[in-house]
Amino acid sequence: MAITERMDGKRVVITGATSGIGRATAQALGQLGANLLLVSRDRATGTALASHLRKTSGASAEFIEADLSSFAQVRAAAKQIRERWSTLDTLLNNAGARFDAYASTPDNCEQTFATNHLGHFLLTGLLLDCLTSAPSARIITVSSSAAAQAINDGLWQFGPGNFDRKQAYAKSKLANLLFAFELARRLAGTAVTSLAVDPGVVATRFARNNGLIPWFKHLLYHGRRGELLRPAQGADSLIYLATTTTLPPQAADHCFRLRQPIRACPAAYDTVAAAHLWNASIALTGLDPFPENRSRQGSN
């Protein structure tokens, strides 16, 4: 399906923008006229990409360095975004990683959970008033079909003694869905829409941080199953949700795959788990309170 909606003048923040799905999304939205802030921990690649987008599409594109697993860096990135823009039309929570060995962040959180969920929770909260200041805004959070494999036991982080790399990743992706749907409920009645995406299995550098052999095995496994998509294919649903002016009525409680709204795994609709995750995320990030009340006031 061809994309017809332009993004001229729209302000878009993309995390994990320097490779894979994020890079493909940035390139497409730049061609459609969006103003872009590209968030990544890779300074060299990020500055080069921003320069490339300015030259090839005429887009306004700047790079902001931040590792999503560090709350201090997320706060610094949010400050830079707010200094540039008072309103924000689209926030794409795309950055993601899988770690095969346990690692602790500077904030004493497990690295997978911090990178994939907590960093985006904090960034969204810090930018929410910019989003509610726009006439209409969208928060798009990237999850994965791996969420269906998560054990929904209310325990979100592993320690060094019980680390399970597959469950750590699956739980972080379930957290993405619970967050996106809970945020949609809390923002009901405002001009901000929270959406979730499952891009499929995409042939990118995802999991390359664990070494060449695990990365190759990941690609080989999914390649043999015929599941691998090109980055542009994986990015298509993100681009669609960022650009379309008309969303289906079930958008807020479905996960989009190949542009179609689908029911997520049953655990994604556990409102008790969502509330527990929400409160735990506030406590861990220090974002207290999450500025949802301010967003509701801004919509009146």
C-alpha positions as CSV (number, residue, x, y, z in Angstrom):
1,M,0.0,0.0,0.0
2,A,1.5,3.3,-1.0
3,I,1.9,6.0,1.6
4,T,0.1,9.2,0.5
5,E,0.0,11.3,3.7
6,R,2.8,13.9,3.9
7,M,4.5,14.8,7.2
8,D,5.5,18.4,6.3
9,G,6.4,20.3,9.4
10,K,5.5,17.4,11.7
11,R,8.0,16.9,14.6
12,V,9.1,13.3,15.2
13,V,11.4,11.7,17.7
14,I,12.7,8.3,16.9
15,T,14.7,6.2,19.4
16,G,17.1,3.5,18.0
17,A,17.2,5.6,14.8
18,T,20.6,4.7,13.5
19,S,20.0,1.1,12.3
20,G,17.5,-1.4,11.2
21,I,13.8,-0.5,11.6
22,G,14.6,2.9,13.1
23,R,16.8,4.0,10.3
24,A,14.3,2.8,7.6
25,T,11.6,4.8,9.4
26,A,13.7,7.9,9.6
27,Q,14.6,7.7,5.9
28,A,10.9,7.3,4.9
29,L,9.6,10.1,7.2
30,G,12.4,12.4,6.1
31,Q,11.3,11.9,2.5
32,L,7.7,12.8,3.6
33,G,8.9,16.1,5.0
34,A,9.0,15.4,8.7
35,N,11.3,17.2,11.1
36,L,13.4,14.6,12.8
37,L,15.3,14.2,16.1
38,L,17.2,10.9,16.0
39,V,18.0,9.3,19.4
40,S,20.7,6.7,19.6
41,R,23.8,5.8,21.6
42,D,25.9,5.6,18.4
43,R,27.2,9.2,17.9
44,A,29.2,8.6,14.7
45,T,26.4,6.8,12.9
46,G,23.8,9.1,14.2
47,T,25.5,12.3,13.1
48,A,26.2,10.8,9.7
49,L,22.6,9.7,9.2
50,A,21.3,13.1,10.2
51,S,23.6,14.7,7.6
52,H,22.6,12.2,5.0
53,L,18.9,12.9,5.5
54,R,19.4,16.6,5.3
55,K,21.3,16.2,2.0
56,T,19.1,13.6,0.3
57,S,15.6,14.6,1.4
58,G,16.0,18.2,2.5
59,A,14.6,17.1,5.9
60,S,15.3,18.8,9.1
61,A,17.2,16.1,11.0
62,E,19.4,16.3,14.1
63,F,21.0,13.7,16.3
64,I,20.8,13.4,20.0
65,E,23.0,10.9,21.8
66,A,21.5,8.8,24.5
67,D,21.7,5.2,25.8
68,L,18.1,4.3,26.8
69,S,19.4,2.1,29.6
70,S,20.7,5.1,31.5
71,F,18.1,7.3,33.2
72,A,20.6,10.2,33.3
73,Q,21.1,10.1,29.6
74,V,17.4,9.8,28.9
75,R,16.7,12.8,31.1
76,A,19.5,14.7,29.2
77,A,18.0,13.7,25.9
78,A,14.5,14.8,26.9
79,K,16.0,18.2,28.0
80,Q,17.6,18.7,24.6
81,I,14.4,17.7,22.8
82,R,12.4,20.2,24.9
83,E,14.9,22.9,24.3
84,R,14.4,22.5,20.5
85,W,10.7,21.9,20.4
86,S,7.8,22.9,22.7
87,T,5.4,20.6,20.8
88,L,5.9,17.1,19.5
89,D,3.7,15.3,17.0
90,T,5.1,11.7,17.1
91,L,7.3,9.8,19.5
92,L,8.5,6.5,18.2
93,N,9.7,4.2,21.0
94,N,11.7,1.9,18.8
95,A,15.0,1.2,20.4
96,G,15.5,-2.4,21.6
97,A,18.1,-4.9,22.5
98,R,18.7,-8.4,23.7
99,F,21.5,-9.3,26.1
100,D,22.7,-12.9,26.4
101,A,24.5,-12.3,29.7
102,Y,23.3,-10.4,32.8
103,A,24.4,-6.8,33.1
104,S,23.4,-4.1,35.5
105,T,22.9,-0.4,34.5
106,P,24.2,2.6,36.4
107,D,20.7,2.7,38.0
108,N,21.0,-0.9,39.2
109,C,18.4,-2.2,36.8
110,E,18.8,-5.3,34.6
111,Q,19.9,-4.0,31.2
112,T,17.3,-5.6,28.9
113,F,14.4,-4.3,30.9
114,A,16.0,-0.9,31.3
115,T,16.8,-0.5,27.6
116,N,13.5,-1.9,26.2
117,H,11.0,-0.6,28.7
118,L,12.2,1.7,31.5
119,G,14.0,4.1,29.2
120,H,11.0,4.5,27.0
121,F,8.7,4.9,30.0
122,L,10.8,7.7,31.3
123,L,11.3,9.4,28.0
124,T,7.6,9.3,27.3
125,G,6.7,10.8,30.7
126,L,9.3,13.6,30.3
127,L,7.9,14.5,26.8
128,L,4.2,14.0,27.5
129,D,3.4,17.7,27.9
130,C,5.1,18.4,24.5
131,L,2.9,15.7,23.0
132,T,-0.3,17.1,24.6
133,S,0.6,20.5,23.3
134,A,0.3,19.3,19.7
135,P,-3.2,19.4,18.0
136,S,-2.9,15.6,17.6
137,A,-0.1,13.4,18.6
138,R,0.9,9.7,18.6
139,I,3.1,7.6,20.8
140,I,4.2,4.4,18.9
141,T,5.9,1.7,21.0
142,V,7.6,-1.3,19.3
143,S,7.0,-4.7,20.8
144,S,7.5,-8.2,19.5
145,S,5.8,-11.5,19.1
146,A,8.2,-12.7,21.8
147,A,5.9,-11.1,24.3
148,A,3.7,-14.1,24.1
149,Q,6.5,-16.3,25.6
150,A,6.8,-14.2,28.7
151,I,5.8,-15.7,32.1
152,N,3.3,-13.2,33.5
153,D,4.3,-13.5,37.1
154,G,4.7,-9.9,38.1
155,L,8.5,-10.2,38.3
156,W,10.1,-7.9,35.7
157,Q,13.8,-8.1,36.4
158,F,16.3,-10.9,36.8
159,G,19.4,-10.9,38.9
160,P,22.8,-12.3,38.1
161,G,22.0,-15.6,39.8
162,N,18.8,-16.4,37.9
163,F,19.2,-14.5,34.6
164,D,17.2,-16.0,31.7
165,R,18.0,-14.2,28.5
166,K,14.9,-15.4,26.6
167,Q,12.6,-14.5,29.5
168,A,14.3,-11.2,30.1
169,Y,13.7,-10.2,26.5
170,A,10.2,-11.6,26.4
171,K,9.2,-9.8,29.6
172,S,10.5,-6.5,28.3
173,K,8.4,-6.9,25.1
174,L,5.4,-7.8,27.2
175,A,6.1,-4.7,29.2
176,N,6.0,-2.7,26.0
177,L,2.5,-3.9,25.3
178,L,1.2,-3.4,28.8
179,F,2.7,0.1,28.8
180,A,1.2,1.0,25.4
181,F,-2.3,-0.2,26.3
182,E,-2.2,1.3,29.8
183,L,-1.0,4.6,28.4
184,A,-3.9,4.5,25.9
185,R,-6.4,4.1,28.8
186,R,-4.8,6.9,30.8
187,L,-4.8,9.2,27.8
188,A,-8.4,8.5,26.7
189,G,-10.1,11.8,26.0
190,T,-6.9,13.6,25.0
191,A,-5.6,14.3,21.6
192,V,-2.7,11.8,22.2
193,T,-3.0,8.3,20.9
194,S,-0.8,5.4,22.2
195,L,-0.2,2.6,19.7
196,A,1.7,-0.7,19.7
197,V,3.5,-2.4,16.8
198,D,4.9,-5.9,16.2
199,P,7.2,-5.4,13.2
200,G,8.0,-9.1,12.8
201,V,11.4,-10.6,12.6
202,V,13.6,-8.2,10.7
203,A,17.1,-8.9,9.3
204,T,19.0,-6.2,11.2
205,R,22.0,-5.9,13.6
206,F,19.6,-6.8,16.4
207,A,21.5,-9.1,18.9
208,R,24.8,-8.4,17.2
209,N,26.0,-7.0,20.5
210,N,26.2,-10.6,21.8
211,G,28.8,-11.6,19.2
212,L,28.9,-12.7,15.6
213,I,27.9,-16.4,16.2
214,P,24.7,-15.7,18.2
215,W,23.7,-13.1,15.7
216,F,24.3,-15.4,12.8
217,K,22.3,-18.2,14.5
218,H,19.4,-15.8,15.1
219,L,19.3,-14.8,11.4
220,L,19.7,-18.5,10.3
221,Y,17.0,-19.8,12.5
222,H,14.4,-17.2,11.4
223,G,15.6,-17.3,7.8
224,R,15.0,-21.1,7.6
225,R,11.5,-20.5,8.9
226,G,10.9,-17.9,6.1
227,E,10.2,-15.2,8.7
228,L,12.9,-12.7,8.0
229,L,11.8,-9.3,6.7
230,R,13.9,-6.5,5.3
231,P,14.2,-3.4,7.5
232,A,11.9,-1.4,5.2
233,Q,9.2,-4.1,5.6
234,G,9.6,-4.1,9.3
235,A,9.3,-0.3,9.4
236,D,6.2,-0.1,7.2
237,S,3.7,-0.4,10.1
238,L,5.6,2.3,12.0
239,I,5.5,4.6,9.0
240,Y,1.8,3.9,8.4
241,L,0.9,4.7,12.1
242,A,3.0,7.9,12.0
243,T,1.4,9.1,8.8
244,T,-2.1,7.9,8.4
245,T,-4.9,10.4,9.3
246,T,-7.4,7.6,9.9
247,L,-6.9,4.8,12.5
248,P,-9.3,1.9,13.0
249,P,-11.5,2.1,16.0
250,Q,-9.7,-0.8,17.8
251,A,-6.3,0.8,17.4
252,A,-5.7,1.6,21.1
253,D,-6.0,-2.0,22.3
254,H,-4.6,-3.9,19.4
255,C,-1.0,-4.4,18.2
256,F,-0.3,-3.5,14.5
257,R,1.4,-6.1,12.3
258,L,1.7,-5.5,8.6
259,R,-0.5,-2.4,9.0
260,Q,-3.3,-4.6,10.4
261,P,-4.6,-4.4,14.0
262,I,-4.4,-7.8,15.7
263,R,-5.1,-9.0,19.2
264,A,-2.0,-9.1,21.3
265,C,-1.2,-12.1,23.6
266,P,-3.7,-12.5,26.5
267,A,-1.2,-11.3,29.1
268,A,-1.1,-7.8,27.4
269,Y,-4.6,-7.2,28.6
270,D,-4.0,-8.0,32.3
271,T,-4.9,-4.7,33.8
272,V,-3.6,-5.8,37.3
273,A,-0.2,-6.5,35.7
274,A,-0.3,-3.2,33.9
275,A,-0.9,-1.3,37.1
276,H,1.9,-3.2,38.9
277,L,4.3,-2.5,36.0
278,W,3.3,1.2,35.9
279,N,3.9,1.7,39.6
280,A,7.2,-0.2,39.5
281,S,8.3,1.9,36.6
282,I,7.6,5.1,38.4
283,A,9.5,3.9,41.4
284,L,12.5,2.7,39.4
285,T,12.8,5.8,37.1
286,G,11.9,8.4,39.7
287,L,9.3,9.8,37.5
288,D,6.8,10.6,40.2
289,P,4.1,11.3,39.4
290,F,3.8,10.3,35.7
291,P,2.3,13.5,34.3
292,E,-0.9,12.0,33.1
293,N,-3.1,14.4,35.1
294,R,-1.4,17.3,33.4
295,S,-2.1,15.7,30.0
296,R,-5.8,15.4,30.8
297,Q,-6.0,19.0,31.9
298,G,-4.3,20.0,28.7
299,S,-7.0,18.4,26.7
300,N,-9.9,20.4,28.3
